[in-house]
Amino acid sequence: HKDAYRHEFVGTLLMIICTFSAGKWIGVDSLPVAWLSHAVGVVAADYIGGGPHVNPAVSVSMMSLGKCDYTEMYVRIAAQMGGGLVAFPLYKYLSDSLGWEPLGGPAFDPTDDEDGSKAFFSEFFATLLLCFLIYTVNWELNFGKYHYWIKQPLTALGIRYLIEVFPTAGPAMNPMLATAWAIFASDEPVFPTDAEHYFVYWVGPFLAAILASYMYVVYAGGLMFGHKVPFGPIKKQEEEAAAPAESSASKKKKKH
C-alpha cells in the first residue's frame, strides 16, 4: 500500500495549504474570492494528490463499504496523520517567513459545552452530510466526460457550506485535522490528553461515517463490512417498480 500512503501524505499536505489558505492568505477581504479559492484548493489537492481520502472518517466509510480493506484503511489514516503533523509547522514557518497571517485550525469552546456534547453532534451531523455528499457526487450523479471537473467543485461547494452551517467544533469534519492542529497548537508537541477531544473529533465522525455507509447500502445495495444488510436496496426496488411503467409506455408508442 505504498501508493496509498504516498497519495494520502501528499494529498493531505496539499489539502491543508490549498483549503486553509482561503480567507487567510487569499480572499482576506472578499468572501466570494475565499470560497472560489477553497473550491480551487479542493480540486487541486484531489487531482495532484491522486484522489486521496485525506480524512480518517472517509477512510472508515470506504472500508465499511468494501472500497478498501482494513490494512489499506490503516495505512491511509497513518499517512493522513503524518501529513497533518508535517503540514501545520511547515506552513507556520512559511507564513512567518513571508509575513502572512498564520493558518488556524478547528477547536471548540468548552465554556458552554463542558462535556463536548454540542460539539460532538455538530461534528457527527457535519460528517454524516459530508459522506452523503461524497456518495452522491461520486456514485449517483453522472456528468459524462466532464464528471470529474463538475463533481469536484460541487464537493468543494458542499464542504464550504457545511463549514458555515456547523461552526460549533471548528468545524473539522476530519479527525486528522482536529488532532494535528491540537498537537501543533499546544504548548508541548503531544497528543491531546482530554477525552473530550477524541469523543468530539474521532468517535463522532467515525460513528457518522458508519451510519452514512449503512444508510447508503440500504439505498443503493452492496455489502456493509462484508455482510448483507436486512433492508433494501431501495434504489433497485424503485427501478423495478418503474420498469413496467416504462415498458407499457413504449408499447403504446409502438401501437401508434
N, C-alpha and C positions, 0 to 999 in steps of 0.2 A: 504493500500500500504506500510505496514511496511517492507515487504521483499524487495520491490523495493528500498526503501530508504537505507536499510542496504547494499544491493548489490552495489548500486551506491557509497555510502560513503566509504565502504571498497575497492571497485574496484578502486576508484579514488586515495586513498592512495597508493595502490599497483602500479597502473599505473605510478604515478609520480616517485616513487622511482625506479621502475624497468626499466623505459624507460629514465628518465632524468639522471640516473647514467651512462648510456652508453656514453663513451668518457670523462666523468668526474672522475668517480671512477673506472670504468672498461674500458679497451681498450684505455687508455690515449695515448699510443704511437702506437696503431695499429688500423687502420680503419676497417679491417675485423673483429677483435675482438669486436670493438664497435658496428658494425652492427649486429653481432651474439648476443651480449648481449642485444641489443634493441629488437631483434626478440624473444629471450627467455623471456624478460620482458613483451612483448605484450601477449604472450601465457599464462604466469604465472598469470598476472593480470586478464585476462579474465577467466581463469579456476578456480582460487582460489576465485575470486570475484563473481562467479556465472553468468557470461555472462552479465555484466553491459554495458550501453551505454558509460559512462564516458565522454560524450560530449553533451552539450545542443543542438548543431546543429543536431546531430544524433537523439536525442530525439524528436526534432521538426519534422524531417523526418519520424520517426516511427509513430508519432501521425497523421501526414497528410496521411500516408498510411493505417491507421486503425490498426496498430500493438499495439497501446496502446491508452487509452483515454486521454482527456485533463488533468484530475486530476493526473493520473499516470505520465504524462509528467512533470507536475509542480513539483511533488514530486521528480522525478528523477533529475531534474535540481537543485532543492534546495539541495539535497544530494550531487550532484557533486560539487556545490559551497562550501558546508560545508567541504567536503573532501579536496578540494584545499586550503581553508583557514587554515586548520589544517596542511596540508602536508608541505608547504614550511617553516614555522617556526620550525616545528618538525625536518625536515631534515637539517635545518641550525644548529640547536643545535647538531645534530648527527655529522655533518661534522666538526664543531668547536671542539667537544669533542675528535674526533679521528684524527684531523689534516688533514682532507681530503679537497680537493678543493670544495668550495661551489657550489651547483647547480645553474644554471642560469634559465632564463625564456624568453619568447617571448616579443619583443618590436620592434618598428620601429623608424627609424631616420627621424625626420621631416625636416632635413636640406634641402633636395632636394624634399620634399614631404609635403609641408606645409598644404595642405588640406587633406592629407591622401589618395588621390585617387589611387596612385600606390599601397599602402599597402592594400587598400580596394579590388582592383581587384586581387591582389595576394592571399588574403585570400578567396575571392569569388571562384576563379577557383581551388584553392587547395582543398577547401571544396567540391566543385562540383565533382571533381575527386575522392575524398575520399568516397563520397556517392556511386558513381558508382562502386568503388572497393568493398564496403560492399555489395551492391546488388548482384554483380557478384559472389563473392566467397561464399556467404551465400545461395543464392536462384537460381542462374543459373548454377553453376557447381555442380557436384556430384562425390565425390571421394569414394563413398561406405562406408565401415565400418571405413575407415581412414579419413573420410571427415574432422572432426574437427582438427585433427593433421596436415592436409595439408593446410586447408584454413586459419588457424590462422597464420602460418609462412608466407603464401602468403600475408595476410593482413599486417603483420609487414614489409615485404619487400616493399610493396606498400607505406606504410606510410613513411618509411625511404627515399624512392625515392622522394616522394612529398616534404619532408623536404629539400632535397638537391636542388630540382628544383624551389621551391618557397620560397626563403630566405628573401624576402623584408620585411615582417612583423614578422619575427622571425624564421620560421612561427609558428603560434599557431594551426590553423585548428581546434580550440577548444576555444569557448568564455570563458569557465571556467578557462582554463589555463592562458589566457591573463589577465583576471581581477584579479584572485587570486594572480598572480605574481605581477601585478601592485600595488595591495594593500600592499603586503609584501615588495616590493622594495621601496615604497615611504617613505618619512621622517615621515609621520604620517599614522597610520593604518586606512585610509579612502578610500572609493571607488573613482576611478578616476573622476575628475570634468570636464575634457575636453571632448567635444562632439566627437572629432575625434576618441577617444578610442572606443566608442560604435559603431560609424559608421564603423570602420575597423573590429573590433573583434566580434561584435554581429549582426549588420544589414547585413554585407556582408555574413557571414556564414549562417545566417538564410534564406536569400534570395536564396543562393546557394542550401541549403537543400530542400527548397520548389520547386525550379526549377528542381532539380535532381529527386525528388519524382514524380513530374508531368511527366517528361520525361520517368521515369520507368513505370508509369501507362500506358502511351501511348504505350510503348513497350510490356509490359507483361500483361496488363489488371489490373482490380481491381478498387478501388474507391479512389478518392482524396478528402480528408476532407468529406468523406461520400457521395460523388456525383460521377456520371459517367462523364468521360471526352468525348468531342465530336470526339476524334480521337482514332484510334487503336481498339483493341490491334494488333500491328504489328506481334507479335510472333504467335498469333493464325492464322492470315492470312497466314503467311509463312507455318505453319503446315498444314493448309487446302490445300494450293497450292501444297505442297509436297506429300500429301496423294494419289491423283490419280496416280502420277508417281510411287509411291511405289507399289500401287495396281496393276498397269499394269505390272510392273517388276515381281511381284510374280506370276501373271497369266502366263507370258511367261515361267517362270521356271517350272511351273506345266505341261505345254504342252510338254516341253522337257523331 
